[in-house]
């Protein structure tokens, strides 16, 4: 009902700000670090790190779902 919708909206609002701050730091810190250390070598920027983490998390979730599916399939036989 209405109370549930308000509760979910409140929780989402509480999660969004810290997540946005963390994502901003992940995007900014590598650039700041490599400028201060003055290393001209290859490095992963913030966007690359976010993409790598997203792909890794999605892969882990797919593997977990596959393992659970195989486990349940074995129980049904």
N, C-alpha and C positions, 0 to 999 in steps of 0.2 A: 503494500500500500504506500501511502504518502510518507509515512515514517521511515519505511525501508529506503525509499528513494532519497530522502534527506540524509539518512545515515550513509548510504553509498556515496552521495555527492560530497559529504564532509570528509570521508576517508580518502576519496580521490584527491580532493584539494590538499589534504595533509601530506599525501605522497608526492604530488606533482612538484612542489617547490624544492624539496631536497633532491629529487631526481634531476631536475633541471640544473641545479647548482653543481651536482656531481658531473653531469654530462658536460657542462661548461668547463669545469676544471680539467676533465679528461681531454677536451679539445685544446685548451690553452696551455696547460703545463708543459707538454713536450716542446712546443715552440719556444716558450720562455726558457726552459732548461737548456736547449741546444744553442740558443742565442747567448746565454750567460756563460756557458762552458766554452763556446766558440769551437764546436766540433763540426767540421764540414763533411763528415762521413754520412752515409745513408742512415736514415732513421725513419721510424713510423710516426706519422703525424697523428693528431687527435682523431681525425676522421677515419684513418686507416685502423686505428686501435678499436674504435667503436664498431666498425664493420667486422673485424676479426672476432671480437667478443660476441657479437650478435650471431655470426655464423657458427661459432663454437657452441654457444648455448642452444641454438636450434638443432645442431647435430646431436648433442647430448640428449635433448628431449626426444628426438626421433629414435635414437638407440634405446632409450628407456621405454618408449611406447612399443617398439618391436619386441623387446625382451618380455614385457608384460603380456603382449599378445601371444607370444609363443608359450608363455607359462600357463595362460588361461586355456589355450588350445590343448595343452597336455592334460589339463584337469578334465576337460570335456570328453576325452577319449576313453 
